[in-house]
Amino acid sequence: MKKLVKILVFVLVMFLMGCGEKKEELTGLHKEFDIIFNGIKEQATSEFNANKEEMEKVAKNSTGSEKEAEAMFNSFEIVLEALKISTYSVENINDMGDKAELKIKVKAVDFVGLSDEVLKNYKAKNNQSEEEVMIESMKELYNTVKSGKAPMKEEEMTVQMVKENDKWIIDDNTRDELMFKMMGTPQGNPVNF
């Protein structure tokens, strides 16, 4: 009887292990692009943390009140959080030796949809000052993005990669466009935000 129970437990464990979600191991150009994508996230996070005090000063000096400065600084934090939760999928890879073209989809926070949701909540609150609404809405935006409950959108993009000194890279313009898409700015353009 004990032997039968041991066999059943072993079979059950093997079955459960087999049903577990396997994480796909990235290889080749997909892996190289993943390094670039995550490198953008790491660089933005470290630059934000290194310049946090300076950004707070800029926010304070460019606004008329402390609450507006707080809201402005919160907007920086919101965009950083949005960048952190962005993901991508590779749709196609065209490997041409030392050059490659990747068709990707970047999944990022839909700030237009998120702003619409948040603004609906504050239209009914006529008794609050503009500053109070701004601060509360920024906090709500931040919490929604941080919790992963923000609406998301997908945008397609073609990425040209070049191999230099045995390392795959993308040019600065492509890196900037990718970063803006990761931040959720419309069409990857910060001016249209």
Residue, then its C-alpha position, 0 to 999 in steps of 0.5 A: m500500500k505504501k509503495l502504491v501511495k509513493i508511486l501515485v505521489f511521484v506520478l502526481v508530482m511529475f504531472l504537475m511539473g509537466c503542466g507548469e508554464k515553461k518560460e521560453e528561453l530566448t536565443g539568437l537575435h531575439k535574445e540580443f534584442d531582449i538585452i537592448f530592450n531591458g537595457i533601455k529600462e535599466q538605463a532610464t531607471s538608473e538615470f531617474n534615480a541618479n537625477k531624482e533630486e535635480m528633477e524635483k528642483v526643476a519641478k519646483n522652479s518651473t511651477g507656481s506652487e508646491k502642489e503643481a511641483e509635486a504633480m509634475f514630479n509625479s508625472f515623471e514617476i508615472v512615465l518611469e513606471a509605464l516604461k518598466i511594465s512595457t513588454y514586446s513580442v517579436e513578430n518576424i526576424n530577418d537575419m542578414g548576417d551583420k544586419a537584421e530587421l525585427k518586426i516587433k509589437v511594443k505593449a505599453v500603457d495607453f495614457v489616452g485611455l487611462s487619462d479618460e478613465v481618471l478624468k471621468n472620476y473627477k468631473a463629478k467633484n466640482n468642489q475641489s480646486e484644480e490643484e487638488v484634482m491634479i494631485e489626486s489624479m496624478k496619484e491615481l494615475y501612478n497607482t493604476v500604472k504601478s498596480g498593472k491595471a492601466p489600459m495597454k496598447e500595442e504598436e508595431m515597429t521595425v527595428q534595424m539592428v547592426k552587429e558592431n564588434d561582435k555586439w548587436i546595437i540599434d541606432d540612437n533614433t531607433r532607441d529613442e523611438l522604442m523608448f517613447k513607445m515603451m513609455g506609452t507616448p502616441q506613435g512613439n512621439p513625445v510631442n504628441f503626448 
